[in-house]
Amino acid sequence: MHLFLKNILFEDKYLIIFNKPYGIAVHGGSGINYGVIEIFRKIRQELAFLELVHRIDKETSGILILAKKRSILKKMHENLRNKLIHKEYLALLHGHWSEKNTTVSLPLLKKKNDHHKKKVCVHKNGKPSITRFKIFQYFHNTTLMSIIPITGRTHQIRVHAAQFGHPVVFDQKYGDIKKEKKILHKKNGRLLLHAYKVFFYHPLNNEKIFITAKLDERFKKLLKIFSKKNIFNNF
């Protein structure tokens, strides 16, 4: 509970902006009893209304927005549809991303595999999906990227990156699991994708809201390892 309160980045009478830790689902379901929303409802029982404005993957860390009033939730959803809420992610991708690929526009379709688990793929019958990529820094065999999803499809960043042969490091759904298996054990790996910036105008008073979410120690430690040497040489 203390971690949740500590990770609140912004709060007023209408919104909570939270730096979600890696490995915590945003809501319960599919064998998970509690997610972020259930925990917040428990520690903030005085609130008559509390809902997620949007979602991020369990494996992804970073900015998550919650609304304290239904009218605010409705307005924030409207702003999301009109692309008035700007989110930026930080990710470490395999390989060296080409400077030519600044925008990826590929339709995405949700599918379920034989085990009834959700997976997203590029498909002509999918929903239009656009992601912008900007190179921060090249490492030995990885690239640190700033990524802006123009649309907000499920697993959009992860699938678009993987489609170009540069999956997010330690992505067990869309990456090279066999290649990373030993490193996951040795280096205590986690998906290196973090929602680190958000910018929008407050739905009530039109005040500019710009929030940055710091990387956790685990993410920073892994970045340091990748920046110093080629840890995949032996695999």
C-alpha positions in Angstrom: 0.0 0.0 0.0 2.8 2.4 0.9 4.4 1.8 -2.5 1.2 2.8 -4.2 0.9 6.1 -2.3 4.7 6.8 -2.9 4.2 6.3 -6.6 1.5 8.9 -7.0 2.9 11.6 -9.4 -0.1 13.9 -9.4 -3.4 14.2 -7.6 -6.2 16.6 -7.3 -10.0 16.3 -6.8 -10.5 14.8 -10.3 -7.4 12.8 -11.3 -4.7 10.5 -10.0 -1.6 10.0 -12.1 0.4 7.0 -10.9 3.8 5.4 -11.8 2.7 1.8 -12.1 5.4 -0.7 -11.1 6.4 -3.5 -13.5 4.5 -6.8 -13.0 1.3 -5.4 -11.6 -1.9 -5.7 -13.7 -4.1 -2.6 -14.0 -7.2 -4.6 -13.0 -8.1 -8.0 -11.6 -9.3 -10.9 -13.8 -8.0 -14.0 -15.5 -6.7 -15.5 -12.3 -5.6 -12.1 -10.8 -7.5 -11.0 -7.7 -6.2 -7.5 -7.4 -4.9 -4.9 -9.9 -4.1 -1.2 -9.6 -7.7 -0.1 -9.6 -8.8 -2.6 -7.0 -5.9 -1.6 -4.7 -6.6 2.1 -5.1 -10.3 1.6 -4.3 -9.3 -0.2 -1.1 -6.9 2.4 0.1 -9.1 5.3 -1.1 -12.5 4.0 0.2 -13.7 7.6 0.7 -14.0 8.0 -3.1 -17.4 7.3 -4.5 -16.0 6.8 -8.0 -12.7 5.7 -9.3 -11.9 4.3 -12.7 -9.0 3.7 -15.1 -8.8 6.3 -17.9 -6.6 3.9 -19.9 -4.6 0.7 -19.5 -1.0 -0.4 -19.9 0.3 -3.9 -20.0 1.1 -5.8 -16.8 4.7 -6.1 -18.0 5.0 -2.4 -18.8 5.8 0.2 -16.1 5.0 3.8 -16.0 2.3 6.4 -16.2 -1.3 5.3 -15.5 -4.2 7.8 -15.2 -7.3 7.3 -13.0 -10.4 9.5 -12.8 -12.3 10.3 -9.6 -15.5 11.5 -11.3 -17.6 10.0 -14.1 -17.8 13.3 -15.9 -14.0 13.6 -15.9 -13.6 10.0 -17.1 -16.0 10.8 -20.0 -14.0 13.9 -20.9 -10.6 12.1 -20.7 -11.9 9.3 -23.0 -13.1 11.9 -25.4 -9.6 13.5 -25.3 -8.0 10.2 -25.9 -10.2 9.6 -29.0 -9.3 13.0 -30.3 -5.6 12.4 -29.7 -5.3 15.3 -27.2 -3.5 13.2 -24.6 0.1 12.7 -25.6 2.0 9.7 -24.2 5.6 8.9 -24.7 7.4 5.6 -23.9 11.0 4.7 -23.3 12.1 1.2 -24.6 15.2 -0.8 -25.3 15.0 -2.6 -28.6 17.1 -5.5 -30.0 19.5 -4.5 -32.8 20.1 -1.1 -34.3 16.9 0.6 -35.4 17.1 2.4 -38.8 16.9 6.2 -38.7 14.6 5.9 -41.8 11.9 4.2 -39.8 10.4 7.1 -38.0 6.8 6.2 -38.3 5.3 2.7 -38.4 1.7 2.4 -39.8 0.6 -1.2 -39.8 -3.0 -2.6 -39.0 -3.2 -4.7 -35.9 -5.6 -7.6 -35.2 -6.3 -9.3 -31.8 -6.2 -13.1 -31.9 -6.4 -15.9 -29.4 -4.0 -18.9 -29.6 -4.7 -22.5 -28.8 -4.4 -21.8 -25.1 -7.0 -18.9 -25.4 -4.3 -16.3 -24.7 -4.5 -13.0 -26.4 -2.0 -12.1 -29.0 -1.8 -9.3 -31.5 -0.5 -9.5 -35.1 -0.2 -7.4 -38.1 -3.1 -8.2 -40.4 -4.8 -6.4 -43.3 -8.2 -6.8 -41.5 -6.8 -5.2 -38.3 -7.4 -1.7 -36.9 -5.3 1.2 -38.3 -2.3 1.6 -35.9 0.4 4.3 -36.0 3.6 4.5 -33.9 6.4 7.1 -34.0 10.0 6.0 -33.2 12.9 8.2 -32.3 16.4 7.0 -31.5 17.9 8.1 -28.2 21.1 6.1 -28.2 22.7 3.1 -29.9 24.4 0.5 -27.7 26.4 -2.5 -28.8 23.5 -4.5 -30.2 20.4 -2.6 -28.9 18.8 0.8 -29.4 17.3 3.0 -26.7 14.2 4.6 -28.2 11.6 7.2 -27.5 8.3 5.9 -28.8 5.0 7.7 -29.2 1.8 5.7 -30.0 -0.5 7.8 -32.1 -3.2 5.2 -31.8 -3.7 3.2 -28.6 -4.1 -0.4 -29.7 -3.3 -3.4 -27.4 0.4 -4.3 -27.5 0.9 -1.7 -30.3 4.5 -0.7 -29.5 5.6 -4.3 -28.9 4.1 -5.6 -32.1 5.2 -2.7 -34.3 8.8 -3.0 -33.0 8.9 -6.8 -33.4 7.5 -6.6 -36.9 10.7 -4.7 -38.0 12.9 -7.3 -36.3 13.6 -5.2 -33.3 11.5 -6.5 -30.4 11.5 -4.9 -27.0 14.2 -6.5 -24.9 12.8 -9.3 -22.6 9.5 -9.3 -24.4 8.4 -12.9 -23.8 5.3 -12.6 -26.0 6.7 -11.0 -29.1 10.5 -11.4 -28.7 13.1 -14.1 -29.0 12.4 -16.2 -25.8 15.0 -18.8 -26.6 17.8 -16.2 -27.0 16.9 -14.5 -23.8 16.1 -17.4 -21.6 19.5 -17.7 -19.8 19.8 -13.9 -19.5 16.3 -13.6 -18.0 17.5 -15.9 -15.2 20.9 -14.4 -14.8 20.1 -10.7 -15.1 16.6 -10.7 -13.5 15.1 -9.4 -16.7 11.9 -7.5 -17.2 10.2 -6.0 -20.3 12.2 -2.9 -21.0 9.2 -0.7 -21.9 8.2 2.3 -19.7 5.5 4.9 -20.1 7.6 7.9 -19.0 5.8 11.0 -20.2 2.3 12.4 -20.6 1.0 15.8 -21.6 -2.6 17.0 -21.8 -4.8 19.9 -20.7 -6.8 19.3 -17.5 -10.4 18.4 -18.5 -11.9 20.8 -16.0 -9.7 24.0 -15.9 -7.7 23.5 -19.1 -4.4 23.8 -17.1 -1.3 22.3 -18.8 -0.4 18.9 -17.2 3.1 17.5 -18.0 4.2 14.5 -16.0 7.4 12.4 -16.1 7.7 9.0 -14.4 11.1 8.0 -13.3 12.5 4.6 -14.3 12.7 2.0 -11.5 16.0 0.7 -10.2 15.6 -2.6 -12.1 15.1 -0.9 -15.4 18.1 1.4 -14.8 20.3 -1.5 -13.8 19.5 -3.4 -16.9 20.1 -0.3 -19.1 23.5 0.1 -17.5 24.4 -3.5 -18.3 23.3 -3.2 -21.9 25.1 0.1 -22.4 28.5 -1.2 -21.3 28.8 -4.5 -23.1 27.3 -7.0 -25.5 25.7 -9.5 -23.1 24.3 -11.6 -25.9 27.8 -12.6 -27.2 27.7 -16.0 -25.5 24.2 -17.0 -26.5 
